[in-house]
Amino acid sequence: MPDDSLTNSKVVAAYRERTRRSERLAAEAIDILPSGIAHDARYVKPYGIYVERAKGPRKWDVDGNEYVDYFGGHGALLLGHNNPKVVAAMHETLDRGTHFGSNHVGEVRWGEVVRRLIPSAERVRFTSSGTEATLMAVRLARAFTGKTKLVRFLTNFHGWHDHMTAGHASHFDGSATAGVIAEIAAHTILLPPGDTAAMRAALAGDDDIAAVILEPTGASNFGESCRRFALQHRCQDRSHSSNDGGGPRSE
Ligand SMILES: Cc1ncc(COP(=O)(O)O)c(C=O)c1O
């Protein structure tokens, strides 16, 4: 976002010097978008660059600077920018139409691929964002178990809906983030990340837990330890976890 704080930094001065057009766009954006940005990950001081085009591992901003892109579309672009096969497939798809409002063979085929890649996924529901996916997952867990509470881990990110906000970047005491109803926050049990003992104690001490959610791939910066934690818990619980999940609610 645009920032008019005074600084003697030579790095910031050089950045400003080389990104004049980005600075002008950032000044315009501040009146239009909250904080002048369209995603929190772009909150950069004094302001972020505005990118014009990208190819493979590189991108270019509106001032003509070239960058090696380590961000990769928030991690989504495993094949880099504008991979020719991906672009050809997108063009071919777009030429056939953009929104049919009907079933499509692609959803069946893509669902099969997801199931093959994630063997535990019995059926697949596509959503537009991870935020929707975790919202649905928690609702489903509550409906299935008839229980209400959710265990989460501090600093793990699961999107920004009301059930997932406290404890990710702030509100580590579990209190409600501004705008979230206190009762919703109170139904979340926040634990230290990667702490198997704390999780086991929480599960043993409360009969009203519908789900435990964590980042097994570690998008929030502690990947490997989180993965080990998930595997460790799965192995430890294999012998006695099959019937302590509550079962379907009878209505
Ligand atoms: C582990 C995890 N869950 C959920 C989300 C939320 O996804 P989205 O930004 O698509 O709402 C993210 C986003 O980074 C994530 O890393």
The ligand as an SDF file (V2000), in Angstrom:
LIG
                    3D

 16 16  0  0  0  0  0  0  0  0999 V2000
   -4.1410  -24.3350    3.9570 C   0  0  0  0  0  0  0  0  0  0  0  0
   -5.0680  -23.3000    3.3830 C   0  0  0  0  0  0  0  0  0  0  0  0
   -6.3970  -23.4300    3.5870 N   0  0  0  0  0  0  0  0  0  0  0  0
   -7.2600  -22.5060    3.1000 C   0  0  0  0  0  0  0  0  0  0  0  0
   -6.8080  -21.4220    2.3690 C   0  0  0  0  0  0  0  0  0  0  0  0
   -7.8030  -20.3850    1.8600 C   0  0  0  0  0  0  0  0  0  0  0  0
   -7.8890  -20.4300    0.4860 O   0  0  0  0  0  0  0  0  0  0  0  0
   -8.4550  -19.1910   -0.3620 P   0  0  0  0  0  0  0  0  0  0  0  0
   -7.4110  -18.1170   -0.2870 O   0  0  0  0  0  0  0  0  0  0  0  0
   -8.6100  -19.7680   -1.7390 O   0  0  0  0  0  0  0  0  0  0  0  0
   -9.7670  -18.7750    0.2380 O   0  0  0  0  0  0  0  0  0  0  0  0
   -5.4450  -21.2640    2.1170 C   0  0  0  0  0  0  0  0  0  0  0  0
   -4.9560  -20.1110    1.3390 C   0  0  0  0  0  0  0  0  0  0  0  0
   -3.7790  -19.8250    1.2640 O   0  0  0  0  0  0  0  0  0  0  0  0
   -4.5360  -22.2170    2.6480 C   0  0  0  0  0  0  0  0  0  0  0  0
   -3.2160  -22.1000    2.4600 O   0  0  0  0  0  0  0  0  0  0  0  0
  1  2  1  0
  2  3  1  0
  2 15  2  0
  3  4  2  0
  4  5  1  0
  5  6  1  0
  5 12  2  0
  6  7  1  0
  7  8  1  0
  8  9  2  0
  8 10  1  0
  8 11  1  0
 12 13  1  0
 12 15  1  0
 13 14  2  0
 15 16  1  0
M  END
$$$$
